Amino acid sequence: MTKHLPPAVRIQKARTALLLDHPFFGSLLFRLGERASGSIQTMTTDGISLFYNPAFVETLSAAELAGVLAHEVMHPALQHHTRRGDRDRERWNMACDYAINPLLRDAGLTLPKDALIERRFHGMSAERIYNLIDEQQDQDSSNGEGENPDGAAPGGEGEKQADNKSAGGEPTVPATPGGFGQVLDAPEPAGDDGHTIAEQAREWKIAVEQAENIAKFAGKLPAGVARSLEQSEAAGVDWRELLRRAWSETIPSDYSWMPLNRRHIWAGVYLPGVRCEGAGEIAIAVDCSGSVNARQLGLFETEIRSILEGQRPSQVHVLYFDTEVHKTEVYQAGQPIALTPVGGGGTNFAPCFRWLDERGIVPYVSKS
């Protein structure tokens, strides 16, 4: 009988059921305004609206509808709508689904058939899963699989830059295998209302904390949700900024009269300048295990180049390793960097430290 109710009414009933049985998901759902849309196949959210295709809602049982709604609200709860960056939209949606669905299943919710769940992704962040999917698709492409006639990878750069909206203003999302609820990028603020994407992210963080408290009070906080929320926050940290901060805290600098501060000499004012020491001898271990793809190695190379140019080390030892150190290279400041990785097994950092100890190499450590 429930299945013959209008889709909007069925969604309201599912919201109420979630609020009673799964208050964490149910309380968060009230942050999303519902909007019917025929331009999408299933459901999607941008962190502000919940878009749904009425025909899709009709195909779901009451239990499946509750599961899909919980799935949708977990996208902004985990900040998936603000974390995509320049990643491919289709792969990002798949990665996010793989991260969410096990949490919902463990919470006792029902998902539609063919939901994206794989044991190897259990407990991983969307970013980590995306890299593994990216690597697998790169391998398939190198084997001649998954190629289109003009040689572009599915969901390539054109897809990465595609907008959330069609020409008519309706939401658009890429179709993903097994995808029944997707995520759009957070919309850019309109006008000068000051409601920036960063502020949207902060509001969702506060809402999640409130939902956690409600669920804990009811004794119904889903298992694994707290850990996933911590992972999503950690994944949003700019690791480049952390690296720069670590360097600035490690490399000593002090005022010195040799040289003078040239900025004020013209006015007859003589002040000490800032003297910075170089980073000395450093070592960088490059993970060449099977889980690291060519794109990630390119990022490693860029960061090594940045270290050489910005931190002025006297010498850089580059160690290529997986479960052992396969090869090493030494670079001086000004030398061009070109990583040539070897390996492809598991990951074990211990051999890198042993290699340095055996050769008496002591990387620079701050004396401050």
C-alpha positions in Angstrom: 0.0 0.0 0.0 2.8 2.4 0.9 4.4 1.9 -2.5 1.4 3.5 -4.3 1.8 6.8 -2.4 3.3 9.8 -4.2 7.2 9.7 -4.2 7.4 12.9 -2.1 5.1 11.3 0.5 7.1 8.1 0.5 10.3 10.1 1.1 8.8 11.9 4.0 7.7 8.6 5.6 11.3 7.2 5.1 12.7 10.4 6.7 10.5 9.8 9.8 11.4 6.1 10.0 15.1 7.0 9.8 14.7 9.6 12.5 13.2 7.0 14.9 15.3 4.0 14.0 18.6 5.6 12.8 18.7 9.1 14.4 22.2 9.9 13.1 21.1 9.7 9.5 17.5 10.9 10.1 18.5 14.2 11.9 21.0 15.1 9.1 18.4 14.6 6.4 16.5 17.6 7.6 19.3 19.8 6.3 18.5 18.8 2.7 15.6 20.3 0.9 13.9 17.8 -1.5 13.6 18.6 -5.2 12.2 16.3 -7.9 14.2 16.2 -11.1 13.9 14.2 -14.3 17.4 15.0 -15.4 19.0 12.5 -13.0 18.5 8.7 -13.0 18.4 8.1 -9.2 19.2 10.6 -6.4 22.0 13.1 -5.8 22.9 15.9 -3.5 25.1 19.0 -3.5 24.9 19.4 0.3 22.0 21.8 0.1 19.3 20.0 -1.9 18.3 16.4 -2.3 17.4 15.8 -5.9 15.4 12.7 -6.8 13.9 11.1 -9.8 10.3 10.2 -8.9 10.4 7.2 -11.2 13.4 5.9 -9.4 11.7 6.3 -6.0 8.8 4.2 -7.3 11.2 1.2 -7.9 12.3 1.1 -4.2 10.9 -0.7 -1.3 10.4 1.2 1.9 13.5 -0.3 3.4 15.6 0.4 0.3 14.3 4.0 0.1 15.5 4.6 3.7 18.9 3.1 2.8 19.3 5.3 -0.2 18.3 8.5 1.7 20.9 7.6 4.4 23.4 7.0 1.6 22.8 10.4 0.2 23.1 12.3 3.4 26.4 10.6 4.2 28.0 12.3 1.1 27.9 15.8 2.7 28.4 14.4 6.2 31.7 13.1 5.0 32.4 16.3 3.0 32.4 14.5 -0.3 30.7 17.5 -2.0 33.7 19.7 -1.1 36.7 17.3 -1.5 36.6 16.2 -5.1 39.1 18.9 -6.4 40.1 18.1 -10.0 39.4 14.3 -9.7 37.3 12.6 -12.3 33.6 12.9 -11.4 32.6 9.3 -12.2 35.5 7.7 -10.4 35.0 10.1 -7.4 31.3 9.0 -7.2 32.3 5.4 -7.2 35.0 5.9 -4.6 32.5 7.8 -2.3 30.0 5.0 -2.7 32.5 2.3 -1.8 33.4 4.3 1.3 29.7 4.8 2.4 27.9 1.6 1.6 29.7 -0.7 4.1 28.8 1.8 6.9 25.1 1.6 6.0 25.1 -2.2 5.7 26.8 -2.5 9.1 24.2 -0.1 10.6 21.5 -2.6 9.5 20.1 -0.6 6.6 18.9 -2.1 3.3 20.6 -1.1 0.0 19.4 -1.7 -3.5 20.9 -4.7 -5.3 24.3 -4.2 -7.0 25.3 -1.7 -4.4 29.1 -0.9 -4.7 30.7 -2.9 -1.8 34.1 -4.5 -1.9 35.9 -5.9 1.1 39.3 -4.5 0.0 38.0 -1.0 0.4 36.6 -1.5 3.9 37.6 1.3 6.3 39.3 3.4 3.6 38.7 7.1 2.8 37.2 8.1 -0.6 40.6 9.6 -1.6 42.4 6.3 -0.9 39.8 4.3 -2.8 39.9 6.7 -5.7 43.6 6.2 -6.1 43.1 2.4 -6.1 40.4 2.6 -8.7 42.5 5.0 -10.7 45.4 2.6 -10.6 43.2 -0.3 -11.7 41.7 1.6 -14.6 45.2 2.7 -15.7 46.3 -1.0 -15.7 43.2 -1.9 -17.7 43.9 0.8 -20.2 47.5 -0.4 -20.6 46.1 -3.9 -21.4 43.8 -2.5 -24.1 40.7 -2.5 -21.9 38.3 0.4 -21.3 39.6 2.5 -24.3 37.2 4.6 -26.4 37.7 5.2 -30.2 39.5 8.5 -29.9 41.8 7.3 -27.2 40.5 9.3 -24.2 40.0 7.6 -20.9 36.4 7.3 -19.8 35.5 10.4 -17.8 38.7 12.3 -18.8 39.6 16.0 -18.5 36.4 17.2 -20.2 34.3 15.2 -17.7 36.4 16.5 -14.8 35.6 20.1 -15.7 31.9 19.4 -16.4 29.5 21.6 -14.5 26.9 20.3 -12.0 24.1 21.8 -14.0 22.7 21.3 -17.6 21.9 24.2 -19.9 18.4 24.3 -18.3 19.7 24.6 -14.8 18.9 21.0 -13.9 21.5 18.9 -12.0 23.6 16.5 -14.0 25.7 13.6 -12.7 27.7 10.9 -14.5 26.1 7.4 -14.5 28.2 5.0 -12.4 27.8 1.2 -12.3 25.9 0.2 -9.2 25.4 3.9 -8.3 21.9 4.6 -6.8 22.8 7.8 -5.0 25.4 10.3 -6.1 27.1 13.5 -5.1 27.5 16.9 -6.8 30.2 19.5 -6.0 29.0 22.1 -3.5 27.5 25.0 -5.4 29.5 28.2 -5.6 27.9 31.0 -3.6 25.6 33.3 -5.6 26.1 37.0 -5.2 27.5 38.5 -2.0 25.6 36.4 0.6 28.9 35.3 2.1 27.8 31.7 2.1 31.1 30.3 0.9 31.9 26.6 0.3 34.2 26.7 3.3 31.3 27.9 5.4 29.0 25.2 4.0 31.6 22.7 5.1 31.8 24.1 8.6 28.0 24.0 8.9 28.0 20.4 7.9 30.7 19.6 10.4 28.7 21.2 13.2 25.5 19.4 12.0 27.4 16.0 12.1 28.6 16.7 15.7 25.0 17.4 16.7 23.8 14.3 15.0 26.5 12.2 16.7 25.3 13.5 20.1 21.6 12.8 19.3 22.5 9.2 18.2 24.7 8.6 21.2 22.0 9.8 23.6 19.6 7.3 21.9 22.3 4.6 22.0 22.1 4.3 18.2 25.4 5.7 16.8 26.3 3.5 13.8 29.4 1.5 14.1 32.3 2.8 12.1 30.8 6.2 11.5 33.0 8.1 14.0 36.2 6.6 12.4 35.0 7.5 8.9 34.3 11.1 10.0 37.8 11.4 11.4 39.2 10.0 8.1 37.3 12.6 6.1 38.6 15.4 8.2 42.2 14.1 7.9 41.8 13.7 4.1 40.9 17.4 3.8 44.2 18.5 5.3 46.6 20.2 2.8 49.6 17.9 3.1 51.7 20.4 1.1 51.1 23.1 3.7 52.0 20.6 6.5 55.2 19.8 4.7 56.1 23.5 4.3 55.3 24.1 7.9 57.5 21.2 9.0 60.4 22.5 7.0 60.0 26.1 8.4 60.0 24.7 12.0 63.0 22.5 11.3 65.3 24.8 9.5 66.7 27.4 11.9 66.8 31.1 11.1 68.0 34.0 13.1 68.9 37.7 12.9 72.4 38.6 11.9 74.4 41.7 11.1 76.0 39.8 8.3 74.3 40.6 5.9 72.5 43.7 6.8 68.8 44.2 6.0 69.0 46.0 2.7 65.4 47.1 2.8 66.1 50.1 5.1 69.7 51.1 4.2 68.4 53.7 1.7 66.9 55.6 4.7 70.1 55.4 6.7 68.7 52.8 9.0 70.9 49.8 9.6 69.1 46.7 10.9 70.1 43.0 11.0 69.0 40.7 8.3 67.5 37.2 8.6 70.1 34.4 8.2 68.6 31.0 7.2 70.7 27.9 7.1 70.2 25.2 4.4 68.6 21.9 5.2 71.9 20.0 5.1 71.8 16.4 3.9 68.3 14.8 3.6 66.8 11.5 2.5 63.5 10.9 0.7 62.0 7.5 0.4 59.8 7.0 -2.7 57.1 4.3 -2.2 57.2 2.2 -5.4 54.6 -0.4 -4.2 51.8 -1.6 -6.3 49.4 0.8 -4.7 51.2 3.9 -6.1 50.4 5.0 -9.6 52.1 7.2 -12.2 50.1 10.3 -11.2 51.2 10.0 -7.6 54.8 9.5 -8.6 54.5 12.7 -10.5 53.5 14.5 -7.3 56.5 13.0 -5.5 58.8 14.3 -8.2 57.3 17.8 -8.0 57.7 17.9 -4.2 61.3 16.7 -4.4 62.0 19.5 -6.9 60.4 22.0 -4.6 62.5 20.8 -1.7 65.7 21.2 -3.7 64.8 24.7 -4.9 63.3 26.1 -1.7 65.2 24.5 1.2 68.7 24.4 -0.3 69.8 21.0 1.1 73.5 20.1 0.5 72.5 16.7 -0.8 69.4 14.6 -1.4 69.3 10.8 -1.2 66.3 9.3 -3.1 65.5 5.7 -2.1 63.1 3.6 -4.3 61.5 0.9 -2.2 58.6 -1.4 -1.6 59.5 -4.2 0.8 63.2 -3.5 0.2 65.4 -0.7 -1.2 65.8 -1.5 -4.9 67.7 1.6 -6.1 69.1 4.9 -4.8 70.0 8.2 -6.4 71.8 11.3 -5.1 70.9 14.8 -6.2 72.5 18.2 -5.6 70.8 21.6 -5.7 70.2 22.6 -9.2 70.1 19.2 -10.7 67.0 18.2 -12.7 64.8 15.6 -11.0 63.5 12.6 -13.0 62.2 9.7 -10.9 62.8 6.2 -12.3 60.9 3.9 -9.9 61.5 0.2 -9.6 59.5 -2.3 -7.5 55.8 -3.0 -7.3 55.3 -5.3 -4.2 54.0 -4.4 -0.8 55.2 -1.5 1.5 57.7 -1.7 4.3 59.6 1.5 5.5 62.0 -0.4 7.7 64.6 -1.2 5.0 65.0 2.5 4.2 66.2 3.3 7.7 68.4 0.2 7.7 70.0 1.4 4.4 70.8 4.8 5.9 72.2 3.3 9.1 74.4 0.8 7.2 76.0 3.7 5.2 76.3 6.1 8.1 74.0 8.6 6.5 72.4 10.9 9.1 69.7 13.1 7.5 69.5 16.6 8.8 67.8 17.1 12.2 67.1 20.5 13.7 69.3 21.4 16.7 66.8 24.0 18.0 
